[in-house]
Amino acid sequence: MTAGNRIVLSSDHSAIALRQAIAAHVEAQGWAAVDIGPTTPESTSYPEQGAAAARLVASGDCRFGIVLCGTGQGIMMAANKVKGIRCGVCADTFSARMIRQHNDANMLAIGARVVAEGLALDIVDAFLAAPFDGGRHVARVAMIGALEG
């Protein structure tokens, strides 16, 4: 199995059900879901979960990452601390498409307390279907990378 068809999924305790629904959804589309948990409702820390998923994307082991917490914001912030990660939190399909097309995002964050399952699956579909536009956006994505130091 290549990184090209692998998507890592992770969440904190607040988003287990939505994460599992997304994993089943992407697998039905032919992606290999690498679900790194958690699997039980005990409290977990979104920074640890977000960073763990981001490391799998940054290493090249997974093509994309999808991370979830209550709002999507905290886990997105943690993921973005890993060098090479461009993660955006989305609550609509337009933003999900744009972070791929203009920012070459390699991770998507969703808030399980913000977005219902049906919309979350549409957001995931928009993110995965959108190619990076390249062109004028290449230099801007490189500028983002240069900020990592």
Biotite code that builds the C-alpha atoms (Angstrom):
import biotite.structure as struc

atoms = struc.array([
    struc.Atom([0.000, 0.000, 0.000], chain_id="A", res_id=1, res_name="MET", atom_name="CA", element="C"),
    struc.Atom([1.390, 3.388, -0.974], chain_id="A", res_id=2, res_name="THR", atom_name="CA", element="C"),
    struc.Atom([1.088, 6.692, 0.840], chain_id="A", res_id=3, res_name="ALA", atom_name="CA", element="C"),
    struc.Atom([-0.881, 7.908, -2.174], chain_id="A", res_id=4, res_name="GLY", atom_name="CA", element="C"),
    struc.Atom([-4.045, 6.149, -1.062], chain_id="A", res_id=5, res_name="ASN", atom_name="CA", element="C"),
    struc.Atom([-3.582, 6.352, 2.728], chain_id="A", res_id=6, res_name="ARG", atom_name="CA", element="C"),
    struc.Atom([-5.414, 8.837, 4.940], chain_id="A", res_id=7, res_name="ILE", atom_name="CA", element="C"),
    struc.Atom([-4.637, 9.044, 8.646], chain_id="A", res_id=8, res_name="VAL", atom_name="CA", element="C"),
    struc.Atom([-7.546, 9.894, 10.910], chain_id="A", res_id=9, res_name="LEU", atom_name="CA", element="C"),
    struc.Atom([-7.344, 10.959, 14.529], chain_id="A", res_id=10, res_name="SER", atom_name="CA", element="C"),
    struc.Atom([-9.441, 12.813, 17.067], chain_id="A", res_id=11, res_name="SER", atom_name="CA", element="C"),
    struc.Atom([-9.878, 13.516, 20.698], chain_id="A", res_id=12, res_name="ASP", atom_name="CA", element="C"),
    struc.Atom([-12.589, 11.814, 22.759], chain_id="A", res_id=13, res_name="HIS", atom_name="CA", element="C"),
    struc.Atom([-15.300, 14.247, 21.604], chain_id="A", res_id=14, res_name="SER", atom_name="CA", element="C"),
    struc.Atom([-15.164, 13.164, 17.981], chain_id="A", res_id=15, res_name="ALA", atom_name="CA", element="C"),
    struc.Atom([-14.831, 9.371, 17.969], chain_id="A", res_id=16, res_name="ILE", atom_name="CA", element="C"),
    struc.Atom([-18.177, 8.639, 16.304], chain_id="A", res_id=17, res_name="ALA", atom_name="CA", element="C"),
    struc.Atom([-17.716, 11.222, 13.552], chain_id="A", res_id=18, res_name="LEU", atom_name="CA", element="C"),
    struc.Atom([-14.128, 10.084, 12.937], chain_id="A", res_id=19, res_name="ARG", atom_name="CA", element="C"),
    struc.Atom([-15.260, 6.489, 12.559], chain_id="A", res_id=20, res_name="GLN", atom_name="CA", element="C"),
    struc.Atom([-18.032, 7.534, 10.147], chain_id="A", res_id=21, res_name="ALA", atom_name="CA", element="C"),
    struc.Atom([-15.490, 9.445, 8.057], chain_id="A", res_id=22, res_name="ILE", atom_name="CA", element="C"),
    struc.Atom([-13.108, 6.473, 8.078], chain_id="A", res_id=23, res_name="ALA", atom_name="CA", element="C"),
    struc.Atom([-15.846, 4.180, 6.754], chain_id="A", res_id=24, res_name="ALA", atom_name="CA", element="C"),
    struc.Atom([-16.805, 6.802, 4.157], chain_id="A", res_id=25, res_name="HIS", atom_name="CA", element="C"),
    struc.Atom([-13.292, 7.221, 2.740], chain_id="A", res_id=26, res_name="VAL", atom_name="CA", element="C"),
    struc.Atom([-12.698, 3.463, 2.744], chain_id="A", res_id=27, res_name="GLU", atom_name="CA", element="C"),
    struc.Atom([-15.879, 3.016, 0.681], chain_id="A", res_id=28, res_name="ALA", atom_name="CA", element="C"),
    struc.Atom([-14.286, 5.369, -1.858], chain_id="A", res_id=29, res_name="GLN", atom_name="CA", element="C"),
    struc.Atom([-11.132, 3.248, -2.095], chain_id="A", res_id=30, res_name="GLY", atom_name="CA", element="C"),
    struc.Atom([-8.891, 5.092, 0.352], chain_id="A", res_id=31, res_name="TRP", atom_name="CA", element="C"),
    struc.Atom([-6.990, 3.195, 3.026], chain_id="A", res_id=32, res_name="ALA", atom_name="CA", element="C"),
    struc.Atom([-8.005, 4.707, 6.365], chain_id="A", res_id=33, res_name="ALA", atom_name="CA", element="C"),
    struc.Atom([-5.296, 4.619, 9.022], chain_id="A", res_id=34, res_name="VAL", atom_name="CA", element="C"),
    struc.Atom([-7.353, 5.305, 12.145], chain_id="A", res_id=35, res_name="ASP", atom_name="CA", element="C"),
    struc.Atom([-5.039, 6.029, 15.061], chain_id="A", res_id=36, res_name="ILE", atom_name="CA", element="C"),
    struc.Atom([-7.811, 6.536, 17.586], chain_id="A", res_id=37, res_name="GLY", atom_name="CA", element="C"),
    struc.Atom([-8.750, 6.911, 20.278], chain_id="A", res_id=38, res_name="PRO", atom_name="CA", element="C"),
    struc.Atom([-11.292, 4.116, 20.563], chain_id="A", res_id=39, res_name="THR", atom_name="CA", element="C"),
    struc.Atom([-12.658, 4.694, 24.071], chain_id="A", res_id=40, res_name="THR", atom_name="CA", element="C"),
    struc.Atom([-14.444, 7.775, 25.443], chain_id="A", res_id=41, res_name="PRO", atom_name="CA", element="C"),
    struc.Atom([-11.916, 8.536, 28.184], chain_id="A", res_id=42, res_name="GLU", atom_name="CA", element="C"),
    struc.Atom([-10.522, 12.035, 27.942], chain_id="A", res_id=43, res_name="SER", atom_name="CA", element="C"),
    struc.Atom([-7.679, 12.412, 25.448], chain_id="A", res_id=44, res_name="THR", atom_name="CA", element="C"),
    struc.Atom([-5.546, 15.399, 24.513], chain_id="A", res_id=45, res_name="SER", atom_name="CA", element="C"),
    struc.Atom([-6.150, 16.867, 21.086], chain_id="A", res_id=46, res_name="TYR", atom_name="CA", element="C"),
    struc.Atom([-2.549, 18.189, 20.810], chain_id="A", res_id=47, res_name="PRO", atom_name="CA", element="C"),
    struc.Atom([-1.160, 14.659, 21.081], chain_id="A", res_id=48, res_name="GLU", atom_name="CA", element="C"),
    struc.Atom([-3.716, 13.223, 18.653], chain_id="A", res_id=49, res_name="GLN", atom_name="CA", element="C"),
    struc.Atom([-3.228, 16.014, 16.118], chain_id="A", res_id=50, res_name="GLY", atom_name="CA", element="C"),
    struc.Atom([0.552, 15.822, 16.248], chain_id="A", res_id=51, res_name="ALA", atom_name="CA", element="C"),
    struc.Atom([0.552, 12.035, 15.886], chain_id="A", res_id=52, res_name="ALA", atom_name="CA", element="C"),
    struc.Atom([-1.549, 12.235, 12.720], chain_id="A", res_id=53, res_name="ALA", atom_name="CA", element="C"),
    struc.Atom([0.523, 15.120, 11.361], chain_id="A", res_id=54, res_name="ALA", atom_name="CA", element="C"),
    struc.Atom([3.744, 13.164, 11.809], chain_id="A", res_id=55, res_name="ARG", atom_name="CA", element="C"),
    struc.Atom([2.372, 10.367, 9.595], chain_id="A", res_id=56, res_name="LEU", atom_name="CA", element="C"),
    struc.Atom([1.562, 12.876, 6.862], chain_id="A", res_id=57, res_name="VAL", atom_name="CA", element="C"),
    struc.Atom([4.851, 14.777, 7.211], chain_id="A", res_id=58, res_name="ALA", atom_name="CA", element="C"),
    struc.Atom([6.843, 11.527, 7.046], chain_id="A", res_id=59, res_name="SER", atom_name="CA", element="C"),
    struc.Atom([5.151, 10.556, 3.786], chain_id="A", res_id=60, res_name="GLY", atom_name="CA", element="C"),
    struc.Atom([3.498, 7.494, 5.319], chain_id="A", res_id=61, res_name="ASP", atom_name="CA", element="C"),
    struc.Atom([0.040, 8.957, 4.579], chain_id="A", res_id=62, res_name="CYS", atom_name="CA", element="C"),
    struc.Atom([-1.040, 11.236, 1.725], chain_id="A", res_id=63, res_name="ARG", atom_name="CA", element="C"),
    struc.Atom([-3.615, 13.165, 3.769], chain_id="A", res_id=64, res_name="PHE", atom_name="CA", element="C"),
    struc.Atom([-4.769, 13.551, 7.334], chain_id="A", res_id=65, res_name="GLY", atom_name="CA", element="C"),
    struc.Atom([-8.194, 14.252, 8.776], chain_id="A", res_id=66, res_name="ILE", atom_name="CA", element="C"),
    struc.Atom([-8.317, 15.308, 12.415], chain_id="A", res_id=67, res_name="VAL", atom_name="CA", element="C"),
    struc.Atom([-11.249, 16.150, 14.644], chain_id="A", res_id=68, res_name="LEU", atom_name="CA", element="C"),
    struc.Atom([-11.957, 17.658, 18.024], chain_id="A", res_id=69, res_name="CYS", atom_name="CA", element="C"),
    struc.Atom([-14.903, 19.615, 19.424], chain_id="A", res_id=70, res_name="GLY", atom_name="CA", element="C"),
    struc.Atom([-14.325, 22.708, 17.284], chain_id="A", res_id=71, res_name="THR", atom_name="CA", element="C"),
    struc.Atom([-11.528, 21.468, 15.028], chain_id="A", res_id=72, res_name="GLY", atom_name="CA", element="C"),
    struc.Atom([-9.476, 24.490, 16.027], chain_id="A", res_id=73, res_name="GLN", atom_name="CA", element="C"),
    struc.Atom([-7.218, 23.027, 18.725], chain_id="A", res_id=74, res_name="GLY", atom_name="CA", element="C"),
    struc.Atom([-6.328, 19.866, 16.836], chain_id="A", res_id=75, res_name="ILE", atom_name="CA", element="C"),
    struc.Atom([-5.651, 21.959, 13.709], chain_id="A", res_id=76, res_name="MET", atom_name="CA", element="C"),
    struc.Atom([-3.275, 24.199, 15.661], chain_id="A", res_id=77, res_name="MET", atom_name="CA", element="C"),
    struc.Atom([-1.412, 21.175, 17.007], chain_id="A", res_id=78, res_name="ALA", atom_name="CA", element="C"),
    struc.Atom([-1.136, 19.565, 13.562], chain_id="A", res_id=79, res_name="ALA", atom_name="CA", element="C"),
    struc.Atom([0.249, 22.773, 12.077], chain_id="A", res_id=80, res_name="ASN", atom_name="CA", element="C"),
    struc.Atom([3.151, 22.735, 14.545], chain_id="A", res_id=81, res_name="LYS", atom_name="CA", element="C"),
    struc.Atom([4.596, 19.737, 12.675], chain_id="A", res_id=82, res_name="VAL", atom_name="CA", element="C"),
    struc.Atom([6.953, 20.850, 9.913], chain_id="A", res_id=83, res_name="LYS", atom_name="CA", element="C"),
    struc.Atom([5.497, 20.350, 6.448], chain_id="A", res_id=84, res_name="GLY", atom_name="CA", element="C"),
    struc.Atom([1.867, 20.334, 7.544], chain_id="A", res_id=85, res_name="ILE", atom_name="CA", element="C"),
    struc.Atom([-0.739, 22.666, 6.110], chain_id="A", res_id=86, res_name="ARG", atom_name="CA", element="C"),
    struc.Atom([-3.982, 21.949, 7.954], chain_id="A", res_id=87, res_name="CYS", atom_name="CA", element="C"),
    struc.Atom([-7.149, 24.001, 7.768], chain_id="A", res_id=88, res_name="GLY", atom_name="CA", element="C"),
    struc.Atom([-10.310, 23.726, 9.813], chain_id="A", res_id=89, res_name="VAL", atom_name="CA", element="C"),
    struc.Atom([-13.426, 23.704, 7.647], chain_id="A", res_id=90, res_name="CYS", atom_name="CA", element="C"),
    struc.Atom([-17.144, 23.845, 8.334], chain_id="A", res_id=91, res_name="ALA", atom_name="CA", element="C"),
    struc.Atom([-18.185, 24.212, 4.687], chain_id="A", res_id=92, res_name="ASP", atom_name="CA", element="C"),
    struc.Atom([-17.326, 22.608, 1.354], chain_id="A", res_id=93, res_name="THR", atom_name="CA", element="C"),
    struc.Atom([-16.101, 25.825, -0.295], chain_id="A", res_id=94, res_name="PHE", atom_name="CA", element="C"),
    struc.Atom([-13.339, 26.271, 2.297], chain_id="A", res_id=95, res_name="SER", atom_name="CA", element="C"),
    struc.Atom([-12.396, 22.588, 2.069], chain_id="A", res_id=96, res_name="ALA", atom_name="CA", element="C"),
    struc.Atom([-11.997, 22.873, -1.695], chain_id="A", res_id=97, res_name="ARG", atom_name="CA", element="C"),
    struc.Atom([-10.045, 26.138, -1.453], chain_id="A", res_id=98, res_name="MET", atom_name="CA", element="C"),
    struc.Atom([-7.516, 24.911, 1.119], chain_id="A", res_id=99, res_name="ILE", atom_name="CA", element="C"),
    struc.Atom([-6.588, 22.173, -1.364], chain_id="A", res_id=100, res_name="ARG", atom_name="CA", element="C"),
    struc.Atom([-6.685, 24.298, -4.516], chain_id="A", res_id=101, res_name="GLN", atom_name="CA", element="C"),
    struc.Atom([-4.907, 27.400, -3.202], chain_id="A", res_id=102, res_name="HIS", atom_name="CA", element="C"),
    struc.Atom([-2.946, 26.243, -0.138], chain_id="A", res_id=103, res_name="ASN", atom_name="CA", element="C"),
    struc.Atom([-2.074, 22.642, -1.073], chain_id="A", res_id=104, res_name="ASP", atom_name="CA", element="C"),
    struc.Atom([-3.403, 21.596, 2.349], chain_id="A", res_id=105, res_name="ALA", atom_name="CA", element="C"),
    struc.Atom([-2.407, 18.077, 3.313], chain_id="A", res_id=106, res_name="ASN", atom_name="CA", element="C"),
    struc.Atom([-4.631, 17.889, 6.375], chain_id="A", res_id=107, res_name="MET", atom_name="CA", element="C"),
    struc.Atom([-8.237, 18.767, 7.152], chain_id="A", res_id=108, res_name="LEU", atom_name="CA", element="C"),
    struc.Atom([-9.667, 19.531, 10.590], chain_id="A", res_id=109, res_name="ALA", atom_name="CA", element="C"),
    struc.Atom([-13.362, 19.342, 11.419], chain_id="A", res_id=110, res_name="ILE", atom_name="CA", element="C"),
    struc.Atom([-15.240, 20.281, 14.577], chain_id="A", res_id=111, res_name="GLY", atom_name="CA", element="C"),
    struc.Atom([-17.477, 17.432, 15.697], chain_id="A", res_id=112, res_name="ALA", atom_name="CA", element="C"),
    struc.Atom([-19.548, 19.812, 17.842], chain_id="A", res_id=113, res_name="ARG", atom_name="CA", element="C"),
    struc.Atom([-19.891, 22.233, 14.924], chain_id="A", res_id=114, res_name="VAL", atom_name="CA", element="C"),
    struc.Atom([-20.586, 20.081, 11.868], chain_id="A", res_id=115, res_name="VAL", atom_name="CA", element="C"),
    struc.Atom([-23.161, 17.294, 11.561], chain_id="A", res_id=116, res_name="ALA", atom_name="CA", element="C"),
    struc.Atom([-22.165, 13.989, 9.956], chain_id="A", res_id=117, res_name="GLU", atom_name="CA", element="C"),
    struc.Atom([-23.761, 14.559, 6.540], chain_id="A", res_id=118, res_name="GLY", atom_name="CA", element="C"),
    struc.Atom([-22.033, 17.899, 6.059], chain_id="A", res_id=119, res_name="LEU", atom_name="CA", element="C"),
    struc.Atom([-18.763, 16.518, 7.431], chain_id="A", res_id=120, res_name="ALA", atom_name="CA", element="C"),
    struc.Atom([-18.777, 13.794, 4.752], chain_id="A", res_id=121, res_name="LEU", atom_name="CA", element="C"),
    struc.Atom([-19.448, 16.429, 2.066], chain_id="A", res_id=122, res_name="ASP", atom_name="CA", element="C"),
    struc.Atom([-16.539, 18.503, 3.418], chain_id="A", res_id=123, res_name="ILE", atom_name="CA", element="C"),
    struc.Atom([-14.250, 15.472, 3.279], chain_id="A", res_id=124, res_name="VAL", atom_name="CA", element="C"),
    struc.Atom([-15.353, 14.754, -0.299], chain_id="A", res_id=125, res_name="ASP", atom_name="CA", element="C"),
    struc.Atom([-14.690, 18.347, -1.369], chain_id="A", res_id=126, res_name="ALA", atom_name="CA", element="C"),
    struc.Atom([-11.245, 18.277, 0.239], chain_id="A", res_id=127, res_name="PHE", atom_name="CA", element="C"),
    struc.Atom([-10.221, 14.964, -1.321], chain_id="A", res_id=128, res_name="LEU", atom_name="CA", element="C"),
    struc.Atom([-11.563, 15.773, -4.792], chain_id="A", res_id=129, res_name="ALA", atom_name="CA", element="C"),
    struc.Atom([-9.860, 19.155, -5.164], chain_id="A", res_id=130, res_name="ALA", atom_name="CA", element="C"),
    struc.Atom([-6.431, 19.214, -6.800], chain_id="A", res_id=131, res_name="PRO", atom_name="CA", element="C"),
    struc.Atom([-3.790, 21.812, -5.985], chain_id="A", res_id=132, res_name="PHE", atom_name="CA", element="C"),
    struc.Atom([-4.045, 24.526, -8.659], chain_id="A", res_id=133, res_name="ASP", atom_name="CA", element="C"),
    struc.Atom([-0.307, 25.239, -8.670], chain_id="A", res_id=134, res_name="GLY", atom_name="CA", element="C"),
    struc.Atom([0.564, 28.349, -10.689], chain_id="A", res_id=135, res_name="GLY", atom_name="CA", element="C"),
    struc.Atom([0.635, 31.524, -8.652], chain_id="A", res_id=136, res_name="ARG", atom_name="CA", element="C"),
    struc.Atom([-0.114, 29.529, -5.511], chain_id="A", res_id=137, res_name="HIS", atom_name="CA", element="C"),
    struc.Atom([3.199, 27.625, -5.569], chain_id="A", res_id=138, res_name="VAL", atom_name="CA", element="C"),
    struc.Atom([5.193, 30.644, -4.402], chain_id="A", res_id=139, res_name="ALA", atom_name="CA", element="C"),
    struc.Atom([2.705, 31.376, -1.616], chain_id="A", res_id=140, res_name="ARG", atom_name="CA", element="C"),
    struc.Atom([2.755, 27.796, -0.345], chain_id="A", res_id=141, res_name="VAL", atom_name="CA", element="C"),
    struc.Atom([6.569, 27.998, -0.367], chain_id="A", res_id=142, res_name="ALA", atom_name="CA", element="C"),
    struc.Atom([6.325, 31.177, 1.714], chain_id="A", res_id=143, res_name="MET", atom_name="CA", element="C"),
    struc.Atom([4.239, 29.297, 4.279], chain_id="A", res_id=144, res_name="ILE", atom_name="CA", element="C"),
    struc.Atom([6.890, 26.580, 4.413], chain_id="A", res_id=145, res_name="GLY", atom_name="CA", element="C"),
    struc.Atom([9.640, 29.161, 4.874], chain_id="A", res_id=146, res_name="ALA", atom_name="CA", element="C"),
    struc.Atom([7.918, 30.379, 8.044], chain_id="A", res_id=147, res_name="LEU", atom_name="CA", element="C"),
    struc.Atom([8.691, 27.023, 9.657], chain_id="A", res_id=148, res_name="GLU", atom_name="CA", element="C"),
    struc.Atom([12.300, 28.075, 10.047], chain_id="A", res_id=149, res_name="GLY", atom_name="CA", element="C"),
])
